[in-house]
């Protein structure tokens, strides 16, 4: 039992992953992001099909956002993107950013695992979840591609893709700069800037950096000096610096070198609190957290009667956005040993890439090479009870885990594409080699015991292509496919002779999964000029994988999805456009991670499927040059089609009929921009309001936006910005969640009975100033 309790704490380490760059797709720049149309609503250029084209001509649902919109709507991280598109939800567990699109996402968040929504930055795919915890600085455009993207964007894009393009300097441009600084409540301090320009006619450069600090907005209820940490949760302390060098010796050849460093050291993604405390689990008179702790006490030899009596005295926070911490973690910045530091998350990553492009007139050839080293350290608790309510002999300890996850990744891609041809085509090949280590302790009083010491490696090679053929001047068809061959390996270094292995966990040796998969897309589109009609089928897959935190758990087969989708994009007038899409998914072999209540171990399972049906719209209307309206919405029906039995029949995950994680039934938003000229300057007011019917965070539907339910929430954001003549400087007031709506944004269930959730950001506000030259 003691080992089972320890493994349960280890299971939650599935939240922590090592940052790594992996499979990626080099994509052309967005050509300034817009096509100017004098007197008309500006068109947006996107690269959803890995070529630059108008948003209204792309036969898939795409949300594309320019930097001006990101700034006006106070979007600074990937976690903020759901403000812009109704189908996207994002969880952040100990800085593991997990996106879901239309209910398709991953609840498997262990070291070396990948999301089911692919994220790309300048063509480089972010393969692990902490790597997506970056800030949206120096951004040219953000695109959210909805639906499976297996043909062009490869493995692990079953839900879709998030494509971030940063600014690239051009030779011959004058030196220019952009600086922003701000201050807000919770002592939020931020500063960012970029300087860029040409160095003659052949070279260009840019240097950018940012620093952000903020006090925690989730209260720590521990008393000062009580022997446990009393620092608030979800604070922020991050720094980033980057550089770009462009070499263009001729009109035909272009080389772009990028380097980026990011680091953070804070308690972001922390601050869970026990929810569902009124539940009488299994008729015991205890809530799930108390019942779990009763089993924990029995593992230390406490009699059942005394264990239940002691557990009944555990006290938890009843205040939204406030919790306790009793963590005495097993890490002092990477040295595995018991210590009083409390929960923390530390990330450090460096990324280097080189993209070379050769334009041969009718075709363009490009090469993308990327390399990253990364390190993630973290520690967290899983019970969140008042330290003073623990029984005698256990008040100085905690139930938690500590992890150390270094990694490195190589990526190489070659691509050839048509440039100016009625028949548009693209083809390429990709090689990926990512590897990392997992060093994990379970933290229990009075010790921290080593429970995982292994190395994972993921290698894949893929070839892909897509072609669009015009049948008439209005009708065209598209076909594409990708073949991927991959290998995933785990090597266990845990030894019975290691004194840190106090529970005698046996070495599992070397495990390996091999496989291959073909994904495809086929579409037909009819374009009248003002109306685009389209329909098609697309597939995607998420690669087979092994658990890196519990090598006793068997591997899982590839996750697959087939999407049938149709829609229309309508130019209602020069000042209005309406896009509508409807879809149905067959989603199979879904990867799910859960804590088995019988063994206390983290288990990976698949074998269940789901049906997903829905529709969404996006409306943009420039009522006048001074007034613009926008609205979007989503209706979604999802359910798992059967329960899942873990390997060997150790337990059953009862999820049949449950809603998929990250899948709201209904979302609608309405926003407006009002501009007012002041001399040669401009005052702009942006207001956005949304209603979200609520969603669950896990397959068992134990935690959700209402804590232990999927309660709805209504959010209102606003900004007021004055821009000086010539865009030389600006000052902006912003406010988010103005009504201080109380809801939760991430969940942490354990063993089917413990329900923990983390409060979403409360009302925030501040001022930001900017200077451009």
Protein Blocks (a to p, Z undefined) as FASTA:
>chain_A
ZZmmmmmmmmmmmmpccdddddddddddeehopacdehiacddddfklopacdfklpccd
cddddfklmmmnopabfklmmmmpmkbccddeehiacddeehiacfbfcehiacfbdcde
ehiacfbfklmmcccehifbdcddedjfklmnoghilnbccddddddddehiacdddddd
dddehhiacddddddddehjkbccdddddddddddfbdcfbdehilpafbdehiacdddd
dddddddfbfkbccdddddddddddfehiaiacehklbcghhlopafklmmmmmmmmmno
pafklmmmmmmmpccdfbehiacdfbdcfbeehiacddfkbpadddddddddddddddeh
jaccddddddddddddddddfkopafklpcehilmgccdddddddddddddddddddfbd
fbacddddddddddddddddddddfbdcdfbdcddddddddddddddddfblmbccdddd
dddddddddddfbdfklmklmnopacebjaddddddddddddddddehjaccdddddddd
ddddddfkbmkbccddddddddddddddddfbfkbccdddddddddehiacddddfklop
acddehiacddddddddddddfbfkbccdddddddddddfbdcddehhlaccdfehiace
hiafbdcdddddddddehjbccdddddddddebiafbfnlmacfkopaccdddddddddd
dddehilaccddddehklopacdfbdcdeehlaccddddddddddddddddZZ
